[in-house]
Amino acid sequence: MKTLKNIFLSILIMGVLQSCIVSEKPNIDFFQNSKYDFRGAQFASINVPMVLAKSYIKKALREEGESEETIELVKKASKIKVLTVTNGNEKMLNDYAQFLNHNHYEEWASIKHDGDDINIRVKQDGEIIKNMLITVGSKKNEIVFVDVKGNFTANDISKMINSVSGK
């Protein structure tokens, strides 16, 4: 019985940690399209398991002095995907923006911060925001995409944007 319990626990832990593995395959819908020519772009993606990450992220945000609004937003997240692109280009970003417009994402904020362009887009279901996509592009052709799923309100995101843009 004890051996069976240990085997089950090992399989469960491997299943949870499996999603932490960094992959070279894109994990965001637009970039999974194999017909698109990415012209030498290199990808690194990770699916963040929220069961393990929520407490760690909240602690790190508090230590860095982040606002409570940002921490409250993390509490409402149910899934986070991160994709980094090296050798990205402006055409790729424009095509990605068209893809999001076609899939009913609304642009909520565009922020310039320390030479980086930050774009926040959301997809709503009535008053509830189900999906938030954050894009951070730098002058070095490095782009980070963060796909956050959860149940947010417009007020939650507005508070977070105001706390970030005030710094």
C-alpha positions as CSV (number, residue, x, y, z in Angstrom):
1,M,0.0,0.0,0.0
2,K,2.8,2.4,0.9
3,T,4.5,1.7,-2.4
4,L,1.3,2.4,-4.3
5,K,0.9,5.6,-2.4
6,N,4.5,6.7,-3.3
7,I,4.0,5.8,-7.0
8,F,0.8,7.9,-7.1
9,L,2.4,10.8,-5.4
10,S,5.4,10.7,-7.7
11,I,3.2,10.7,-10.8
12,L,1.2,13.6,-9.4
13,I,4.3,15.7,-8.7
14,M,5.7,14.9,-12.2
15,G,2.4,15.9,-13.8
16,V,2.4,19.3,-12.0
17,L,6.1,20.0,-12.6
18,Q,5.8,18.9,-16.3
19,S,4.0,22.1,-17.1
20,C,7.0,24.1,-15.8
21,I,9.3,22.9,-18.5
22,V,10.6,25.5,-20.9
23,S,9.9,24.7,-24.5
24,E,11.2,26.1,-27.8
25,K,7.7,25.7,-29.2
26,P,5.3,28.7,-28.9
27,N,2.5,28.3,-26.5
28,I,0.3,31.2,-27.7
29,D,-2.2,30.6,-30.4
30,F,-1.0,33.1,-33.1
31,F,2.6,31.7,-32.9
32,Q,1.5,28.1,-33.2
33,N,0.4,28.7,-36.8
34,S,3.1,26.7,-38.8
35,K,2.1,28.5,-42.0
36,Y,3.4,31.8,-40.8
37,D,7.0,32.7,-41.7
38,F,8.7,34.0,-38.5
39,R,12.0,34.7,-40.3
40,G,14.5,33.4,-37.8
41,A,12.6,34.2,-34.6
42,Q,13.5,32.0,-31.7
43,F,10.9,31.1,-29.1
44,A,11.0,30.1,-25.4
45,S,7.7,29.3,-23.7
46,I,6.6,28.3,-20.3
47,N,3.2,27.5,-18.8
48,V,3.2,28.6,-15.2
49,P,1.3,26.2,-12.9
50,M,-0.8,28.6,-10.7
51,V,-1.0,26.1,-7.8
52,L,2.7,26.4,-7.3
53,A,3.3,30.0,-8.5
54,K,0.6,32.1,-6.8
55,S,2.2,32.2,-3.3
56,Y,5.7,32.7,-4.8
57,I,4.6,35.5,-7.1
58,K,2.7,37.3,-4.3
59,K,5.7,37.1,-2.0
60,A,8.1,38.4,-4.6
61,L,5.7,41.3,-5.5
62,R,5.5,42.3,-1.9
63,E,9.3,42.2,-1.4
64,E,9.7,44.4,-4.5
65,G,7.2,46.9,-3.1
66,E,4.6,46.4,-5.8
67,S,1.1,47.7,-5.2
68,E,-1.7,45.7,-3.6
69,E,-3.7,46.1,-6.8
70,T,-1.1,44.1,-8.7
71,I,-1.1,41.4,-6.0
72,E,-4.9,41.2,-6.0
73,L,-4.9,40.8,-9.8
74,V,-2.5,37.8,-9.4
75,K,-4.9,36.2,-6.9
76,K,-7.6,36.2,-9.6
77,A,-5.5,34.6,-12.3
78,S,-6.2,31.0,-13.1
79,K,-3.5,30.3,-15.8
80,I,-0.4,32.2,-17.1
81,K,1.6,31.5,-20.2
82,V,4.8,33.3,-21.0
83,L,6.4,33.4,-24.4
84,T,9.7,35.2,-25.2
85,V,10.7,35.8,-28.8
86,T,14.3,36.7,-29.8
87,N,14.8,38.2,-33.3
88,G,11.2,39.4,-33.5
89,N,10.2,42.2,-35.8
90,E,7.7,44.9,-36.3
91,K,5.8,43.0,-39.0
92,M,5.3,40.1,-36.6
93,L,3.9,42.5,-34.0
94,N,1.5,44.1,-36.5
95,D,0.3,40.7,-37.7
96,Y,-0.2,39.6,-34.0
97,A,-2.2,42.8,-33.4
98,Q,-4.4,42.0,-36.4
99,F,-4.9,38.5,-35.1
100,L,-6.0,39.8,-31.7
101,N,-8.4,42.3,-33.3
102,H,-9.9,39.6,-35.4
103,N,-10.4,37.5,-32.2
104,H,-12.3,40.3,-30.4
105,Y,-9.5,41.5,-28.1
106,E,-9.7,45.2,-27.1
107,E,-6.7,47.3,-26.6
108,W,-6.8,48.8,-23.1
109,A,-3.4,50.4,-22.7
110,S,-0.2,51.2,-24.5
111,I,2.6,52.3,-22.2
112,K,6.1,53.4,-22.9
113,H,8.4,52.6,-20.0
114,D,12.3,52.8,-20.1
115,G,12.4,52.4,-23.8
116,D,10.0,49.4,-23.8
117,D,6.6,49.4,-25.4
118,I,4.0,47.7,-23.2
119,N,0.6,46.8,-24.7
120,I,-2.4,45.4,-22.7
121,R,-5.3,43.8,-24.5
122,V,-8.3,42.0,-23.0
123,K,-11.1,39.7,-24.1
124,Q,-14.4,40.1,-22.2
125,D,-17.4,38.0,-21.5
126,G,-20.0,40.6,-20.5
127,E,-18.5,42.6,-17.6
128,I,-16.0,39.9,-16.7
129,I,-12.6,39.8,-18.4
130,K,-11.6,36.2,-19.1
131,N,-8.2,36.8,-20.9
132,M,-5.6,39.5,-20.7
133,L,-2.6,39.6,-23.1
134,I,0.4,41.7,-22.2
135,T,3.1,42.4,-24.8
136,V,6.4,43.9,-23.9
137,G,8.6,44.9,-26.9
138,S,12.2,46.2,-26.6
139,K,14.4,48.0,-29.1
140,K,16.6,44.9,-29.2
141,N,14.0,42.9,-31.1
142,E,13.2,40.9,-28.0
143,I,9.5,40.5,-27.2
144,V,7.8,39.0,-24.2
145,F,4.1,37.9,-24.4
146,V,2.2,37.1,-21.2
147,D,-1.2,35.4,-21.6
148,V,-3.2,35.6,-18.3
149,K,-6.5,33.8,-17.9
150,G,-8.8,34.4,-15.0
151,N,-11.9,36.3,-13.9
152,F,-11.1,40.0,-13.6
153,T,-13.1,43.2,-13.7
154,A,-12.4,46.4,-15.5
155,N,-11.8,48.0,-12.2
156,D,-9.1,45.4,-11.2
157,I,-7.1,46.1,-14.3
158,S,-7.5,49.9,-14.2
159,K,-6.2,49.9,-10.7
160,M,-3.2,47.8,-11.7
161,I,-2.5,50.0,-14.8
162,N,-2.7,53.2,-12.7
163,S,-0.4,51.8,-10.1
164,V,2.2,50.8,-12.7
165,S,2.0,54.0,-14.9
166,G,2.4,56.1,-11.7
167,K,5.9,54.8,-11.1
